[in-house]
């Protein structure tokens, strides 16, 4: 989803829980929720173009309002609970709730899904095992990924990092901000912040 508030924009991903009951948990980076009032956040789903050679697309449906339930500063992970109208039907709108891997084992990366510069959905591709690394000093709470195709820029932060089983293993926290191929991204490890999120997800 494409997250908008206070004139800023970010990316995030809906998370499933072990009950698989479609509780609307939303994972993003802590920098994306550091300002503004979560009750006024807007979440756009399926903001995408109809073909890969287009840069414009329809914003699709949206949900309005959320509540911050947890932030884990080590990996920059934040989880929100969307406050949605009863008429918002996730299944009907094609909204998918991602599974996740909290083991902390070095993942074989497949892709990252994001909204660079607040634009329509883009996908980065990779086929390598991520390595643990530190971002802005400190402990190795992040996965470093050297993308084979694609890169990131403003608006991409909070993007879900998916392994080769399409489970979330992290979210984008930072990097040099270059959309050229070969860009290295720093992604907060889902496993690092999992214990702080466990009461909701597990």
Secondary structure, DSSP 4 states (H G I P E B T S, - for coil): -EEEETTEEEE-EEE--TT-----EEEEEGGGGSSS-GGG-EEE---B-SSTT-S--B---EEE-EEEEEEETTTTEEEEEE---TT--TTTTT---B-B--S-PPPBEEEEEE-GGG-S-EEEE--SB-EEE-SSSSS--EEEEE-SB----TT-TTPEEEETTS-EEEEEEEE----STT-EEEEEEHHHHHHHHHHHH-
